[in-house]
Amino acid sequence: MAQKPKVDPHVGRLGYLQALVTEFQETESQDAKEQVLANLANFAYDPSNYPYLRQLQVLDLFLDSLSEENETLVEFAIASAI
């Protein structure tokens, strides 16, 4: 299982989401990508996160993930839109 992102607990929601996006973009580990995308999809269920997700262009990240060969990433990207 992938480790939690190394984030200062005082950075707030935007900082935490930014750390997740950065980890997703920089990691080579498929397991880490799956875990991070699942976390981002969970954040997408809460409307209070929409401004942050929009600012960080997470929707584009979800859309890009639809074309991945990794079926789990595709499933998490689809789940984020439901």
VMD Tcl script that draws the C-alpha trace (Angstrom):
set ca {
  {0.00 0.00 0.00}
  {1.26 3.47 -0.83}
  {2.26 5.84 1.91}
  {0.25 8.90 2.80}
  {1.56 12.04 1.13}
  {4.09 13.89 3.22}
  {2.01 16.97 3.97}
  {2.27 19.41 6.83}
  {-1.05 19.03 8.69}
  {-1.32 22.82 8.90}
  {-1.38 23.52 5.16}
  {-5.16 23.32 4.94}
  {-7.42 21.64 2.44}
  {-5.98 23.35 -0.65}
  {-2.43 22.45 0.34}
  {-3.41 18.86 1.01}
  {-5.19 18.52 -2.33}
  {-2.21 20.13 -4.08}
  {0.07 17.56 -2.45}
  {-2.18 14.75 -3.73}
  {-2.16 16.15 -7.27}
  {1.62 16.56 -7.19}
  {2.09 13.02 -5.89}
  {-0.17 11.64 -8.62}
  {1.78 13.49 -11.31}
  {5.24 12.60 -10.01}
  {4.96 9.03 -8.78}
  {5.92 6.07 -10.93}
  {4.09 3.62 -8.64}
  {0.78 2.40 -10.04}
  {-0.38 1.52 -6.52}
  {0.31 5.08 -5.35}
  {-1.48 6.53 -8.39}
  {-4.52 4.36 -7.66}
  {-4.61 5.37 -4.00}
  {-4.19 9.07 -4.76}
  {-6.83 9.06 -7.50}
  {-9.23 7.25 -5.16}
  {-8.61 9.93 -2.52}
  {-9.21 12.72 -5.02}
  {-12.40 11.01 -6.19}
  {-13.60 10.88 -2.58}
  {-12.92 14.61 -2.19}
  {-14.98 15.21 -5.35}
  {-18.10 13.98 -3.55}
  {-18.07 17.00 -1.22}
  {-19.30 20.20 -2.90}
  {-17.21 22.31 -0.51}
  {-14.14 20.96 -2.31}
  {-15.25 22.05 -5.79}
  {-13.44 25.42 -5.77}
  {-10.18 23.73 -4.77}
  {-10.55 20.92 -7.27}
  {-11.34 23.42 -10.01}
  {-8.35 25.59 -9.07}
  {-6.05 22.56 -9.16}
  {-7.57 21.32 -12.45}
  {-8.40 17.95 -10.94}
  {-11.21 17.46 -13.45}
  {-8.58 17.41 -16.21}
  {-6.63 14.85 -14.19}
  {-9.77 12.67 -13.99}
  {-10.44 13.07 -17.71}
  {-6.84 12.21 -18.60}
  {-7.07 9.11 -16.41}
  {-9.93 7.77 -18.54}
  {-7.40 6.94 -21.26}
  {-5.03 5.04 -18.94}
  {-4.35 1.36 -19.54}
  {-4.73 0.73 -15.81}
  {-8.40 -0.25 -15.42}
  {-8.45 0.72 -11.75}
  {-7.45 4.29 -12.61}
  {-10.21 4.40 -15.23}
  {-12.76 3.14 -12.69}
  {-11.72 5.76 -10.10}
  {-11.87 8.50 -12.74}
  {-15.40 7.40 -13.68}
  {-16.41 7.19 -10.00}
  {-15.32 10.78 -9.49}
  {-18.02 11.95 -11.92}
  {-20.86 10.03 -10.29}
}
mol new
graphics top color blue
foreach p $ca { graphics top sphere $p radius 0.5 }
foreach p [lrange $ca 0 end-1] q [lrange $ca 1 end] { graphics top cylinder $p $q radius 0.2 }
display resetview
